[in-house]
């Protein structure tokens, strides 16, 4: 039986205000170019939700409250037995002002109905509508880095 060598924990937290969602337009030099939600790696000294709140604040200037857990996204590197886990949240309560010079790219409110028409990574395009459905979701993938292909993938509503 294979054991996991390394586990990396991440968060993604979408902020909804009425019929709009806050997205970051990341330039290609920042990695994951296109529109994406705020988030990033959880630090060893913080809980998962604290990591989500910190990442949102660092990337947008907003302080989110009363996070709604929406689901989990996992992928396994099948050659190295490394696992990455993203905890997905939605926030509808927040305070503060948007940063004038955000570190990850331009931040803007986008109508939810128009968001999927924007350029974004395929994995984010798949995940985005799940934040606005009832309940939680699970996305699981196995990735073969040598072949550059996904060998297993499923999306479940829980």
Phi and psi in radians as a Rosetta constraint file:
Dihedral C 1 N 2 CA 2 C 2 CIRCULARHARMONIC -1.360 0.35
Dihedral N 2 CA 2 C 2 N 3 CIRCULARHARMONIC 2.493 0.35
Dihedral C 2 N 3 CA 3 C 3 CIRCULARHARMONIC -1.987 0.35
Dihedral N 3 CA 3 C 3 N 4 CIRCULARHARMONIC 2.676 0.35
Dihedral C 3 N 4 CA 4 C 4 CIRCULARHARMONIC -1.336 0.35
Dihedral N 4 CA 4 C 4 N 5 CIRCULARHARMONIC 2.289 0.35
Dihedral C 4 N 5 CA 5 C 5 CIRCULARHARMONIC -1.374 0.35
Dihedral N 5 CA 5 C 5 N 6 CIRCULARHARMONIC -0.774 0.35
Dihedral C 5 N 6 CA 6 C 6 CIRCULARHARMONIC -2.528 0.35
Dihedral N 6 CA 6 C 6 N 7 CIRCULARHARMONIC 2.476 0.35
Dihedral C 6 N 7 CA 7 C 7 CIRCULARHARMONIC -2.182 0.35
Dihedral N 7 CA 7 C 7 N 8 CIRCULARHARMONIC 2.159 0.35
Dihedral C 7 N 8 CA 8 C 8 CIRCULARHARMONIC -1.889 0.35
Dihedral N 8 CA 8 C 8 N 9 CIRCULARHARMONIC 2.353 0.35
Dihedral C 8 N 9 CA 9 C 9 CIRCULARHARMONIC -1.912 0.35
Dihedral N 9 CA 9 C 9 N 10 CIRCULARHARMONIC 2.327 0.35
Dihedral C 9 N 10 CA 10 C 10 CIRCULARHARMONIC -2.335 0.35
Dihedral N 10 CA 10 C 10 N 11 CIRCULARHARMONIC 2.901 0.35
Dihedral C 10 N 11 CA 11 C 11 CIRCULARHARMONIC -2.284 0.35
Dihedral N 11 CA 11 C 11 N 12 CIRCULARHARMONIC 2.735 0.35
Dihedral C 11 N 12 CA 12 C 12 CIRCULARHARMONIC -2.456 0.35
Dihedral N 12 CA 12 C 12 N 13 CIRCULARHARMONIC 2.223 0.35
Dihedral C 12 N 13 CA 13 C 13 CIRCULARHARMONIC -2.318 0.35
Dihedral N 13 CA 13 C 13 N 14 CIRCULARHARMONIC 1.933 0.35
Dihedral C 13 N 14 CA 14 C 14 CIRCULARHARMONIC -1.519 0.35
Dihedral N 14 CA 14 C 14 N 15 CIRCULARHARMONIC 2.499 0.35
Dihedral C 14 N 15 CA 15 C 15 CIRCULARHARMONIC -1.975 0.35
Dihedral N 15 CA 15 C 15 N 16 CIRCULARHARMONIC 2.130 0.35
Dihedral C 15 N 16 CA 16 C 16 CIRCULARHARMONIC -1.902 0.35
Dihedral N 16 CA 16 C 16 N 17 CIRCULARHARMONIC 2.324 0.35
Dihedral C 16 N 17 CA 17 C 17 CIRCULARHARMONIC -2.318 0.35
Dihedral N 17 CA 17 C 17 N 18 CIRCULARHARMONIC 1.825 0.35
Dihedral C 17 N 18 CA 18 C 18 CIRCULARHARMONIC 1.123 0.35
Dihedral N 18 CA 18 C 18 N 19 CIRCULARHARMONIC -2.138 0.35
Dihedral C 18 N 19 CA 19 C 19 CIRCULARHARMONIC -1.730 0.35
Dihedral N 19 CA 19 C 19 N 20 CIRCULARHARMONIC 0.264 0.35
Dihedral C 19 N 20 CA 20 C 20 CIRCULARHARMONIC -2.100 0.35
Dihedral N 20 CA 20 C 20 N 21 CIRCULARHARMONIC 2.740 0.35
Dihedral C 20 N 21 CA 21 C 21 CIRCULARHARMONIC -2.224 0.35
Dihedral N 21 CA 21 C 21 N 22 CIRCULARHARMONIC 2.526 0.35
Dihedral C 21 N 22 CA 22 C 22 CIRCULARHARMONIC -1.541 0.35
Dihedral N 22 CA 22 C 22 N 23 CIRCULARHARMONIC 2.136 0.35
Dihedral C 22 N 23 CA 23 C 23 CIRCULARHARMONIC -2.192 0.35
Dihedral N 23 CA 23 C 23 N 24 CIRCULARHARMONIC 2.740 0.35
Dihedral C 23 N 24 CA 24 C 24 CIRCULARHARMONIC -1.912 0.35
Dihedral N 24 CA 24 C 24 N 25 CIRCULARHARMONIC 2.254 0.35
Dihedral C 24 N 25 CA 25 C 25 CIRCULARHARMONIC -1.640 0.35
Dihedral N 25 CA 25 C 25 N 26 CIRCULARHARMONIC 1.640 0.35
Dihedral C 25 N 26 CA 26 C 26 CIRCULARHARMONIC -1.408 0.35
Dihedral N 26 CA 26 C 26 N 27 CIRCULARHARMONIC 2.271 0.35
Dihedral C 26 N 27 CA 27 C 27 CIRCULARHARMONIC -1.267 0.35
Dihedral N 27 CA 27 C 27 N 28 CIRCULARHARMONIC 2.767 0.35
Dihedral C 27 N 28 CA 28 C 28 CIRCULARHARMONIC -1.088 0.35
Dihedral N 28 CA 28 C 28 N 29 CIRCULARHARMONIC -0.477 0.35
Dihedral C 28 N 29 CA 29 C 29 CIRCULARHARMONIC -1.275 0.35
Dihedral N 29 CA 29 C 29 N 30 CIRCULARHARMONIC -0.120 0.35
Dihedral C 29 N 30 CA 30 C 30 CIRCULARHARMONIC -1.704 0.35
Dihedral N 30 CA 30 C 30 N 31 CIRCULARHARMONIC -0.072 0.35
Dihedral C 30 N 31 CA 31 C 31 CIRCULARHARMONIC 1.436 0.35
Dihedral N 31 CA 31 C 31 N 32 CIRCULARHARMONIC 2.656 0.35
Dihedral C 31 N 32 CA 32 C 32 CIRCULARHARMONIC 0.841 0.35
Dihedral N 32 CA 32 C 32 N 33 CIRCULARHARMONIC 1.034 0.35
Dihedral C 32 N 33 CA 33 C 33 CIRCULARHARMONIC -1.138 0.35
Dihedral N 33 CA 33 C 33 N 34 CIRCULARHARMONIC 2.706 0.35
Dihedral C 33 N 34 CA 34 C 34 CIRCULARHARMONIC 1.823 0.35
Dihedral N 34 CA 34 C 34 N 35 CIRCULARHARMONIC -2.970 0.35
Dihedral C 34 N 35 CA 35 C 35 CIRCULARHARMONIC -1.429 0.35
Dihedral N 35 CA 35 C 35 N 36 CIRCULARHARMONIC 2.427 0.35
Dihedral C 35 N 36 CA 36 C 36 CIRCULARHARMONIC -2.730 0.35
Dihedral N 36 CA 36 C 36 N 37 CIRCULARHARMONIC 2.810 0.35
Dihedral C 36 N 37 CA 37 C 37 CIRCULARHARMONIC -1.539 0.35
Dihedral N 37 CA 37 C 37 N 38 CIRCULARHARMONIC 2.823 0.35
Dihedral C 37 N 38 CA 38 C 38 CIRCULARHARMONIC -1.184 0.35
Dihedral N 38 CA 38 C 38 N 39 CIRCULARHARMONIC 2.564 0.35
Dihedral C 38 N 39 CA 39 C 39 CIRCULARHARMONIC 2.865 0.35
Dihedral N 39 CA 39 C 39 N 40 CIRCULARHARMONIC -3.140 0.35
Dihedral C 39 N 40 CA 40 C 40 CIRCULARHARMONIC 2.911 0.35
Dihedral N 40 CA 40 C 40 N 41 CIRCULARHARMONIC -2.882 0.35
Dihedral C 40 N 41 CA 41 C 41 CIRCULARHARMONIC -1.295 0.35
Dihedral N 41 CA 41 C 41 N 42 CIRCULARHARMONIC 2.419 0.35
Dihedral C 41 N 42 CA 42 C 42 CIRCULARHARMONIC -1.419 0.35
Dihedral N 42 CA 42 C 42 N 43 CIRCULARHARMONIC 2.296 0.35
Dihedral C 42 N 43 CA 43 C 43 CIRCULARHARMONIC -1.395 0.35
Dihedral N 43 CA 43 C 43 N 44 CIRCULARHARMONIC 2.677 0.35
Dihedral C 43 N 44 CA 44 C 44 CIRCULARHARMONIC -1.054 0.35
Dihedral N 44 CA 44 C 44 N 45 CIRCULARHARMONIC -0.441 0.35
Dihedral C 44 N 45 CA 45 C 45 CIRCULARHARMONIC -1.598 0.35
Dihedral N 45 CA 45 C 45 N 46 CIRCULARHARMONIC 0.079 0.35
Dihedral C 45 N 46 CA 46 C 46 CIRCULARHARMONIC -2.259 0.35
Dihedral N 46 CA 46 C 46 N 47 CIRCULARHARMONIC 2.751 0.35
Dihedral C 46 N 47 CA 47 C 47 CIRCULARHARMONIC -1.322 0.35
Dihedral N 47 CA 47 C 47 N 48 CIRCULARHARMONIC 2.965 0.35
Dihedral C 47 N 48 CA 48 C 48 CIRCULARHARMONIC -1.060 0.35
Dihedral N 48 CA 48 C 48 N 49 CIRCULARHARMONIC -0.839 0.35
Dihedral C 48 N 49 CA 49 C 49 CIRCULARHARMONIC -1.173 0.35
Dihedral N 49 CA 49 C 49 N 50 CIRCULARHARMONIC -0.620 0.35
Dihedral C 49 N 50 CA 50 C 50 CIRCULARHARMONIC -1.090 0.35
Dihedral N 50 CA 50 C 50 N 51 CIRCULARHARMONIC -0.663 0.35
Dihedral C 50 N 51 CA 51 C 51 CIRCULARHARMONIC -1.100 0.35
Dihedral N 51 CA 51 C 51 N 52 CIRCULARHARMONIC -0.726 0.35
Dihedral C 51 N 52 CA 52 C 52 CIRCULARHARMONIC -1.103 0.35
Dihedral N 52 CA 52 C 52 N 53 CIRCULARHARMONIC -0.792 0.35
Dihedral C 52 N 53 CA 53 C 53 CIRCULARHARMONIC -1.106 0.35
Dihedral N 53 CA 53 C 53 N 54 CIRCULARHARMONIC -0.767 0.35
Dihedral C 53 N 54 CA 54 C 54 CIRCULARHARMONIC -1.087 0.35
Dihedral N 54 CA 54 C 54 N 55 CIRCULARHARMONIC -0.828 0.35
Dihedral C 54 N 55 CA 55 C 55 CIRCULARHARMONIC -1.053 0.35
Dihedral N 55 CA 55 C 55 N 56 CIRCULARHARMONIC -0.760 0.35
Dihedral C 55 N 56 CA 56 C 56 CIRCULARHARMONIC -1.050 0.35
Dihedral N 56 CA 56 C 56 N 57 CIRCULARHARMONIC -0.794 0.35
Dihedral C 56 N 57 CA 57 C 57 CIRCULARHARMONIC -1.102 0.35
Dihedral N 57 CA 57 C 57 N 58 CIRCULARHARMONIC -0.807 0.35
Dihedral C 57 N 58 CA 58 C 58 CIRCULARHARMONIC -1.093 0.35
Dihedral N 58 CA 58 C 58 N 59 CIRCULARHARMONIC -0.638 0.35
Dihedral C 58 N 59 CA 59 C 59 CIRCULARHARMONIC -1.588 0.35
Dihedral N 59 CA 59 C 59 N 60 CIRCULARHARMONIC -0.362 0.35
Dihedral C 59 N 60 CA 60 C 60 CIRCULARHARMONIC -2.214 0.35
Dihedral N 60 CA 60 C 60 N 61 CIRCULARHARMONIC -0.446 0.35
Dihedral C 60 N 61 CA 61 C 61 CIRCULARHARMONIC 1.584 0.35
Dihedral N 61 CA 61 C 61 N 62 CIRCULARHARMONIC -0.068 0.35
Dihedral C 61 N 62 CA 62 C 62 CIRCULARHARMONIC -1.644 0.35
Dihedral N 62 CA 62 C 62 N 63 CIRCULARHARMONIC 2.562 0.35
Dihedral C 62 N 63 CA 63 C 63 CIRCULARHARMONIC -1.846 0.35
Dihedral N 63 CA 63 C 63 N 64 CIRCULARHARMONIC 1.993 0.35
Dihedral C 63 N 64 CA 64 C 64 CIRCULARHARMONIC -1.573 0.35
Dihedral N 64 CA 64 C 64 N 65 CIRCULARHARMONIC 2.634 0.35
Dihedral C 64 N 65 CA 65 C 65 CIRCULARHARMONIC -2.320 0.35
Dihedral N 65 CA 65 C 65 N 66 CIRCULARHARMONIC 2.743 0.35
Dihedral C 65 N 66 CA 66 C 66 CIRCULARHARMONIC 0.873 0.35
Dihedral N 66 CA 66 C 66 N 67 CIRCULARHARMONIC 0.987 0.35
Dihedral C 66 N 67 CA 67 C 67 CIRCULARHARMONIC -1.027 0.35
Dihedral N 67 CA 67 C 67 N 68 CIRCULARHARMONIC 2.484 0.35
Dihedral C 67 N 68 CA 68 C 68 CIRCULARHARMONIC -1.872 0.35
Dihedral N 68 CA 68 C 68 N 69 CIRCULARHARMONIC 2.055 0.35
Dihedral C 68 N 69 CA 69 C 69 CIRCULARHARMONIC -1.254 0.35
Dihedral N 69 CA 69 C 69 N 70 CIRCULARHARMONIC 2.189 0.35
Dihedral C 69 N 70 CA 70 C 70 CIRCULARHARMONIC -1.886 0.35
Dihedral N 70 CA 70 C 70 N 71 CIRCULARHARMONIC -0.420 0.35
Dihedral C 70 N 71 CA 71 C 71 CIRCULARHARMONIC 2.733 0.35
Dihedral N 71 CA 71 C 71 N 72 CIRCULARHARMONIC -3.044 0.35
Dihedral C 71 N 72 CA 72 C 72 CIRCULARHARMONIC -2.224 0.35
Dihedral N 72 CA 72 C 72 N 73 CIRCULARHARMONIC 2.492 0.35
Dihedral C 72 N 73 CA 73 C 73 CIRCULARHARMONIC -2.173 0.35
Dihedral N 73 CA 73 C 73 N 74 CIRCULARHARMONIC 2.249 0.35
Dihedral C 73 N 74 CA 74 C 74 CIRCULARHARMONIC -2.284 0.35
Dihedral N 74 CA 74 C 74 N 75 CIRCULARHARMONIC 2.552 0.35
Dihedral C 74 N 75 CA 75 C 75 CIRCULARHARMONIC -2.482 0.35
Dihedral N 75 CA 75 C 75 N 76 CIRCULARHARMONIC 2.526 0.35
Dihedral C 75 N 76 CA 76 C 76 CIRCULARHARMONIC -1.986 0.35
Dihedral N 76 CA 76 C 76 N 77 CIRCULARHARMONIC 2.273 0.35
Dihedral C 76 N 77 CA 77 C 77 CIRCULARHARMONIC -1.464 0.35
Dihedral N 77 CA 77 C 77 N 78 CIRCULARHARMONIC 1.847 0.35
Dihedral C 77 N 78 CA 78 C 78 CIRCULARHARMONIC -1.287 0.35
Dihedral N 78 CA 78 C 78 N 79 CIRCULARHARMONIC -0.251 0.35
Dihedral C 78 N 79 CA 79 C 79 CIRCULARHARMONIC -1.517 0.35
Dihedral N 79 CA 79 C 79 N 80 CIRCULARHARMONIC -0.614 0.35
Dihedral C 79 N 80 CA 80 C 80 CIRCULARHARMONIC -1.852 0.35
Dihedral N 80 CA 80 C 80 N 81 CIRCULARHARMONIC -0.096 0.35
Dihedral C 80 N 81 CA 81 C 81 CIRCULARHARMONIC 1.005 0.35
Dihedral N 81 CA 81 C 81 N 82 CIRCULARHARMONIC 0.659 0.35
Dihedral C 81 N 82 CA 82 C 82 CIRCULARHARMONIC -1.713 0.35
Dihedral N 82 CA 82 C 82 N 83 CIRCULARHARMONIC 2.519 0.35
Dihedral C 82 N 83 CA 83 C 83 CIRCULARHARMONIC -2.158 0.35
Dihedral N 83 CA 83 C 83 N 84 CIRCULARHARMONIC 2.404 0.35
Dihedral C 83 N 84 CA 84 C 84 CIRCULARHARMONIC -2.109 0.35
Dihedral N 84 CA 84 C 84 N 85 CIRCULARHARMONIC 2.363 0.35
Dihedral C 84 N 85 CA 85 C 85 CIRCULARHARMONIC -2.234 0.35
Dihedral N 85 CA 85 C 85 N 86 CIRCULARHARMONIC 2.237 0.35
Dihedral C 85 N 86 CA 86 C 86 CIRCULARHARMONIC -1.978 0.35
Dihedral N 86 CA 86 C 86 N 87 CIRCULARHARMONIC 2.200 0.35
Dihedral C 86 N 87 CA 87 C 87 CIRCULARHARMONIC -1.675 0.35
Dihedral N 87 CA 87 C 87 N 88 CIRCULARHARMONIC 2.109 0.35
Dihedral C 87 N 88 CA 88 C 88 CIRCULARHARMONIC -1.772 0.35
Dihedral N 88 CA 88 C 88 N 89 CIRCULARHARMONIC 2.287 0.35
Dihedral C 88 N 89 CA 89 C 89 CIRCULARHARMONIC -2.257 0.35
Dihedral N 89 CA 89 C 89 N 90 CIRCULARHARMONIC 2.759 0.35
Dihedral C 89 N 90 CA 90 C 90 CIRCULARHARMONIC -2.180 0.35
Dihedral N 90 CA 90 C 90 N 91 CIRCULARHARMONIC 2.397 0.35
Dihedral C 90 N 91 CA 91 C 91 CIRCULARHARMONIC -2.175 0.35
Dihedral N 91 CA 91 C 91 N 92 CIRCULARHARMONIC 2.324 0.35
Dihedral C 91 N 92 CA 92 C 92 CIRCULARHARMONIC -2.057 0.35
Dihedral N 92 CA 92 C 92 N 93 CIRCULARHARMONIC -0.066 0.35
Dihedral C 92 N 93 CA 93 C 93 CIRCULARHARMONIC -2.092 0.35
Dihedral N 93 CA 93 C 93 N 94 CIRCULARHARMONIC 2.262 0.35
Dihedral C 93 N 94 CA 94 C 94 CIRCULARHARMONIC -2.784 0.35
Dihedral N 94 CA 94 C 94 N 95 CIRCULARHARMONIC 2.853 0.35
Dihedral C 94 N 95 CA 95 C 95 CIRCULARHARMONIC -2.501 0.35
Dihedral N 95 CA 95 C 95 N 96 CIRCULARHARMONIC 2.886 0.35
Dihedral C 95 N 96 CA 96 C 96 CIRCULARHARMONIC 1.904 0.35
Dihedral N 96 CA 96 C 96 N 97 CIRCULARHARMONIC -3.098 0.35
Dihedral C 96 N 97 CA 97 C 97 CIRCULARHARMONIC -2.085 0.35
Dihedral N 97 CA 97 C 97 N 98 CIRCULARHARMONIC 2.506 0.35
Dihedral C 97 N 98 CA 98 C 98 CIRCULARHARMONIC -1.104 0.35
Dihedral N 98 CA 98 C 98 N 99 CIRCULARHARMONIC 2.492 0.35
Dihedral C 98 N 99 CA 99 C 99 CIRCULARHARMONIC -1.112 0.35
Dihedral N 99 CA 99 C 99 N 100 CIRCULARHARMONIC 2.484 0.35
Dihedral C 99 N 100 CA 100 C 100 CIRCULARHARMONIC -1.330 0.35
Dihedral N 100 CA 100 C 100 N 101 CIRCULARHARMONIC -0.611 0.35
Dihedral C 100 N 101 CA 101 C 101 CIRCULARHARMONIC -2.216 0.35
Dihedral N 101 CA 101 C 101 N 102 CIRCULARHARMONIC 1.294 0.35
Dihedral C 101 N 102 CA 102 C 102 CIRCULARHARMONIC -1.136 0.35
Dihedral N 102 CA 102 C 102 N 103 CIRCULARHARMONIC 2.493 0.35
Dihedral C 102 N 103 CA 103 C 103 CIRCULARHARMONIC -1.274 0.35
Dihedral N 103 CA 103 C 103 N 104 CIRCULARHARMONIC -0.413 0.35
Dihedral C 103 N 104 CA 104 C 104 CIRCULARHARMONIC -1.751 0.35
Dihedral N 104 CA 104 C 104 N 105 CIRCULARHARMONIC -0.130 0.35
Dihedral C 104 N 105 CA 105 C 105 CIRCULARHARMONIC 2.370 0.35
Dihedral N 105 CA 105 C 105 N 106 CIRCULARHARMONIC 3.054 0.35
Dihedral C 105 N 106 CA 106 C 106 CIRCULARHARMONIC -1.049 0.35
Dihedral N 106 CA 106 C 106 N 107 CIRCULARHARMONIC 2.352 0.35
Dihedral C 106 N 107 CA 107 C 107 CIRCULARHARMONIC -1.951 0.35
Dihedral N 107 CA 107 C 107 N 108 CIRCULARHARMONIC 2.380 0.35
Dihedral C 107 N 108 CA 108 C 108 CIRCULARHARMONIC -2.697 0.35
Dihedral N 108 CA 108 C 108 N 109 CIRCULARHARMONIC 2.658 0.35
Dihedral C 108 N 109 CA 109 C 109 CIRCULARHARMONIC -1.434 0.35
Dihedral N 109 CA 109 C 109 N 110 CIRCULARHARMONIC 2.266 0.35
Dihedral C 109 N 110 CA 110 C 110 CIRCULARHARMONIC -2.184 0.35
Dihedral N 110 CA 110 C 110 N 111 CIRCULARHARMONIC 2.335 0.35
Dihedral C 110 N 111 CA 111 C 111 CIRCULARHARMONIC -1.012 0.35
Dihedral N 111 CA 111 C 111 N 112 CIRCULARHARMONIC 2.297 0.35
Dihedral C 111 N 112 CA 112 C 112 CIRCULARHARMONIC -0.966 0.35
Dihedral N 112 CA 112 C 112 N 113 CIRCULARHARMONIC -0.692 0.35
Dihedral C 112 N 113 CA 113 C 113 CIRCULARHARMONIC -1.128 0.35
Dihedral N 113 CA 113 C 113 N 114 CIRCULARHARMONIC -0.386 0.35
Dihedral C 113 N 114 CA 114 C 114 CIRCULARHARMONIC -1.759 0.35
Dihedral N 114 CA 114 C 114 N 115 CIRCULARHARMONIC -0.203 0.35
Dihedral C 114 N 115 CA 115 C 115 CIRCULARHARMONIC -1.044 0.35
Dihedral N 115 CA 115 C 115 N 116 CIRCULARHARMONIC -0.708 0.35
Dihedral C 115 N 116 CA 116 C 116 CIRCULARHARMONIC -1.204 0.35
Dihedral N 116 CA 116 C 116 N 117 CIRCULARHARMONIC -0.198 0.35
Dihedral C 116 N 117 CA 117 C 117 CIRCULARHARMONIC -1.446 0.35
Dihedral N 117 CA 117 C 117 N 118 CIRCULARHARMONIC -0.151 0.35
Dihedral C 117 N 118 CA 118 C 118 CIRCULARHARMONIC -1.466 0.35
Dihedral N 118 CA 118 C 118 N 119 CIRCULARHARMONIC 2.706 0.35
Dihedral C 118 N 119 CA 119 C 119 CIRCULARHARMONIC -1.192 0.35
Dihedral N 119 CA 119 C 119 N 120 CIRCULARHARMONIC 2.247 0.35
Dihedral C 119 N 120 CA 120 C 120 CIRCULARHARMONIC -2.755 0.35
Dihedral N 120 CA 120 C 120 N 121 CIRCULARHARMONIC 2.840 0.35
Dihedral C 120 N 121 CA 121 C 121 CIRCULARHARMONIC -1.091 0.35
Dihedral N 121 CA 121 C 121 N 122 CIRCULARHARMONIC 2.499 0.35
Dihedral C 121 N 122 CA 122 C 122 CIRCULARHARMONIC -0.983 0.35
Dihedral N 122 CA 122 C 122 N 123 CIRCULARHARMONIC -0.662 0.35
Dihedral C 122 N 123 CA 123 C 123 CIRCULARHARMONIC -1.157 0.35
Dihedral N 123 CA 123 C 123 N 124 CIRCULARHARMONIC -0.596 0.35
Dihedral C 123 N 124 CA 124 C 124 CIRCULARHARMONIC -1.316 0.35
Dihedral N 124 CA 124 C 124 N 125 CIRCULARHARMONIC -0.650 0.35
Dihedral C 124 N 125 CA 125 C 125 CIRCULARHARMONIC -1.072 0.35
Dihedral N 125 CA 125 C 125 N 126 CIRCULARHARMONIC -0.669 0.35
Dihedral C 125 N 126 CA 126 C 126 CIRCULARHARMONIC -1.171 0.35
Dihedral N 126 CA 126 C 126 N 127 CIRCULARHARMONIC -0.704 0.35
Dihedral C 126 N 127 CA 127 C 127 CIRCULARHARMONIC -1.388 0.35
Dihedral N 127 CA 127 C 127 N 128 CIRCULARHARMONIC -0.596 0.35
Dihedral C 127 N 128 CA 128 C 128 CIRCULARHARMONIC -0.876 0.35
Dihedral N 128 CA 128 C 128 N 129 CIRCULARHARMONIC -0.875 0.35
Dihedral C 128 N 129 CA 129 C 129 CIRCULARHARMONIC -1.120 0.35
Dihedral N 129 CA 129 C 129 N 130 CIRCULARHARMONIC -0.432 0.35
Dihedral C 129 N 130 CA 130 C 130 CIRCULARHARMONIC -1.155 0.35
Dihedral N 130 CA 130 C 130 N 131 CIRCULARHARMONIC -0.438 0.35
Dihedral C 130 N 131 CA 131 C 131 CIRCULARHARMONIC -1.155 0.35
Dihedral N 131 CA 131 C 131 N 132 CIRCULARHARMONIC -0.430 0.35
Dihedral C 131 N 132 CA 132 C 132 CIRCULARHARMONIC -1.852 0.35
Dihedral N 132 CA 132 C 132 N 133 CIRCULARHARMONIC 0.137 0.35
Dihedral C 132 N 133 CA 133 C 133 CIRCULARHARMONIC -1.690 0.35
Dihedral N 133 CA 133 C 133 N 134 CIRCULARHARMONIC 2.750 0.35
Dihedral C 133 N 134 CA 134 C 134 CIRCULARHARMONIC -1.137 0.35
Dihedral N 134 CA 134 C 134 N 135 CIRCULARHARMONIC 2.595 0.35
Dihedral C 134 N 135 CA 135 C 135 CIRCULARHARMONIC 1.439 0.35
Dihedral N 135 CA 135 C 135 N 136 CIRCULARHARMONIC -2.892 0.35
Dihedral C 135 N 136 CA 136 C 136 CIRCULARHARMONIC -2.079 0.35
Dihedral N 136 CA 136 C 136 N 137 CIRCULARHARMONIC 2.941 0.35
Dihedral C 136 N 137 CA 137 C 137 CIRCULARHARMONIC -2.357 0.35
Dihedral N 137 CA 137 C 137 N 138 CIRCULARHARMONIC 2.834 0.35
Dihedral C 137 N 138 CA 138 C 138 CIRCULARHARMONIC -2.346 0.35
Dihedral N 138 CA 138 C 138 N 139 CIRCULARHARMONIC 2.284 0.35
Dihedral C 138 N 139 CA 139 C 139 CIRCULARHARMONIC -2.134 0.35
Dihedral N 139 CA 139 C 139 N 140 CIRCULARHARMONIC 2.242 0.35
Dihedral C 139 N 140 CA 140 C 140 CIRCULARHARMONIC -2.308 0.35
Dihedral N 140 CA 140 C 140 N 141 CIRCULARHARMONIC 2.333 0.35
Dihedral C 140 N 141 CA 141 C 141 CIRCULARHARMONIC -2.437 0.35
Dihedral N 141 CA 141 C 141 N 142 CIRCULARHARMONIC 2.561 0.35
Dihedral C 141 N 142 CA 142 C 142 CIRCULARHARMONIC -1.918 0.35
Dihedral N 142 CA 142 C 142 N 143 CIRCULARHARMONIC 2.344 0.35
Dihedral C 142 N 143 CA 143 C 143 CIRCULARHARMONIC -2.134 0.35
Dihedral N 143 CA 143 C 143 N 144 CIRCULARHARMONIC 2.312 0.35
Dihedral C 143 N 144 CA 144 C 144 CIRCULARHARMONIC -1.836 0.35
Dihedral N 144 CA 144 C 144 N 145 CIRCULARHARMONIC 1.779 0.35
Dihedral C 144 N 145 CA 145 C 145 CIRCULARHARMONIC -1.176 0.35
Dihedral N 145 CA 145 C 145 N 146 CIRCULARHARMONIC -0.507 0.35
Dihedral C 145 N 146 CA 146 C 146 CIRCULARHARMONIC -1.205 0.35
Dihedral N 146 CA 146 C 146 N 147 CIRCULARHARMONIC -0.711 0.35
Dihedral C 146 N 147 CA 147 C 147 CIRCULARHARMONIC -1.540 0.35
Dihedral N 147 CA 147 C 147 N 148 CIRCULARHARMONIC -0.310 0.35
Dihedral C 147 N 148 CA 148 C 148 CIRCULARHARMONIC 1.209 0.35
Dihedral N 148 CA 148 C 148 N 149 CIRCULARHARMONIC 0.600 0.35
Dihedral C 148 N 149 CA 149 C 149 CIRCULARHARMONIC -2.329 0.35
Dihedral N 149 CA 149 C 149 N 150 CIRCULARHARMONIC 2.713 0.35
Dihedral C 149 N 150 CA 150 C 150 CIRCULARHARMONIC -1.533 0.35
Dihedral N 150 CA 150 C 150 N 151 CIRCULARHARMONIC 2.203 0.35
Dihedral C 150 N 151 CA 151 C 151 CIRCULARHARMONIC -1.720 0.35
Dihedral N 151 CA 151 C 151 N 152 CIRCULARHARMONIC -0.291 0.35
Dihedral C 151 N 152 CA 152 C 152 CIRCULARHARMONIC -2.685 0.35
Dihedral N 152 CA 152 C 152 N 153 CIRCULARHARMONIC 2.459 0.35
Dihedral C 152 N 153 CA 153 C 153 CIRCULARHARMONIC -2.758 0.35
Dihedral N 153 CA 153 C 153 N 154 CIRCULARHARMONIC 2.327 0.35
Dihedral C 153 N 154 CA 154 C 154 CIRCULARHARMONIC -2.568 0.35
Dihedral N 154 CA 154 C 154 N 155 CIRCULARHARMONIC 2.644 0.35
Dihedral C 154 N 155 CA 155 C 155 CIRCULARHARMONIC -2.188 0.35
Dihedral N 155 CA 155 C 155 N 156 CIRCULARHARMONIC 2.208 0.35
Dihedral C 155 N 156 CA 156 C 156 CIRCULARHARMONIC -2.229 0.35
Dihedral N 156 CA 156 C 156 N 157 CIRCULARHARMONIC 2.429 0.35
Dihedral C 156 N 157 CA 157 C 157 CIRCULARHARMONIC -1.576 0.35
Dihedral N 157 CA 157 C 157 N 158 CIRCULARHARMONIC 2.257 0.35
